[in-house]
Amino acid sequence: MDQHTAILVETGPSMDLGAPSKRLQATREALRLLGGAGAWTPCEGRVRWVPAVALAATLGAARHVDLPQAARQVARLPVDRVVVIGDLYDPRAVLDAMRPLADRERIFVEVLTPAERGAAPIDPVERALVAYLETLRPHRERALGVLRSSGVRLEDLPLAA
């Protein structure tokens, strides 16, 4: 891959769940998808080209990424493919981010812990967020349907229990 890919990783507090965290797993997935290349990604409030050697540190250090704002910046760049990796705790942000990128190849990689998937016991730290995720289920399902019908490729990043 060359300089035609953008990676956007959700950075909400729910991405810190899991062992290792969903954020770390998302970073690893981004590196795998890029196959040793760099990518355009948010860095200190702006989308910038980040070489492969700095990508893990950049993604890991990101604290707040406004996905729709980052997507509007990406829309002005020579980017052919946009990968958004996250847990869809904020479905509106993901939908708003994908909208200005409709003319690009778009991929959404969902990363959930085994407890969030109902495949493992819920530990006390995750209990409140898993309950919140359950209340979001209809919104998440609707968002996934909208993404699918608008041509976004949906992928799953299963985490080990």
N, C-alpha and C positions, 0 to 999 in steps of 0.2 A: 504494500500500500504506500501511497505517497501523500502529499499534502492536501488530499481531497476528502479527508474524513474528520468529522467532529465527534467528540465524546462529551456527553453531558451526564453527570452522575448526580442523582438526588442527594441532598445533604441534610435532610431533616433529622431530628433526634432519633427517629425510629431506625435509621440506617446504622446506628451504633449498637443495635441488638445483635445477639448471636455470638458464638465463639468458634472461629474468629468472626468479627463483626461483618454485617452485610456490606458496610462501606469498604472493608478490606477485600471481601469477595468480589464486589463490583469493580474495584481497581484491578484485581487479578483478571477478571473477565475482560475488561477493557484492553489490558495488555495482551491477552490471548487473541482477541479479535484483531488487534493491530499487527500482530505477528512481527514485533520488533521495530515497527515504524512509530513515528510521533503522530500527534494529532492536534487539531484545534480544540481547545478546552478553556473553560473559564479559569482565570487566574487573576486574583486581586481586583475583581469587579469588571474585568474585560476579557473577551475571548481572544486568546493568543495562540500562536503556534508553539507547541511544546515538544521538544525532541524526545525521542524514546527514553534516553537516559534520565530525563527529569520527570517523566510522566507519572510514575508511581508516587513520587514525593509531592507533585502538584495536586494530583487527585486526592491523596491522603490528607493533605493539609487544608483542603477547601472546607470552609466552615459554613458559609451560606451562599448558595447559588440560586439566584432567581432564574428558574428554568425558562419562563417566557422571555425575559429580557435577554438571556444568553442566546436563545433561539433567534431573536430578532437580529442580534449581532452576527450570528452564523449565516443568516439569510443573505447578508451582504458580502459574504466571502465566497471564494471559488471552491465550494465544498459540494461534493457529489453524494456523500453518504453521511447520515447523522445517526448516531447510536445514543439512545437515552437508556440509562440503567438506573433502576430504582424499585421501590416497593409499592408505589401507587397509593401511599397514604394521603397524597394530595392529588386526586385524579384531575382536577381542574388545571393545575399547573402543567401536568404532562400534556393534556389536550391542547392547552394554549400554546405550549412550546412546539407541538407538532404542526399546528395550523400554518404558520408562515413558511414552513419547510415542505409544503405539499409537492413541490417540483423536484424533490430530492429522494433518494432511497432513504427510507426511514425504518429504523429498527428500535423496538422497545424490548429491553431485557428485564423481566421481572425477577427480583430477588427477594425471597421470603425465607424466614427461618423454618425449620421443621415444625416448631410449635405453632407458627402462624399458619402453616398449611394443615394443621391438625394431625400431623404425623409423629408428634412427640409430646411428652408432658410439658405443660407450661410452667416455667419457673416463676418465682414471685416477681422478679424484675420485669418479665415480659407480660405479666397478667393484665395490667391496665391497657397496654398498647394492643394486645391481642383482642381484648374486649372492644376497644375502639375500632380496630380493623374489622371486626364482625359487624359493627353498626354501619361501616362504610361499604359492606358487601354489595348492596344494590347499585351504589354509585360507581364502584370499581367495575362491576360487571358491565354496566352501561358504558363506561369509559373504554373498557377493553373491546366492546362491540363497535364503538365509534372508531377506535384506532384500526381495528381489523377491516371495517368497511371502507375506510379511507386509504387503504393500501399500505398501512404500517405492518411490517413483519413482526410478529410477536414471538418472543423466545422466552424460555424459562431457564433460570439458573438455580437448579435444586441444590440446597446446602445439605451436607451430611448431618445426620442426627447425632 
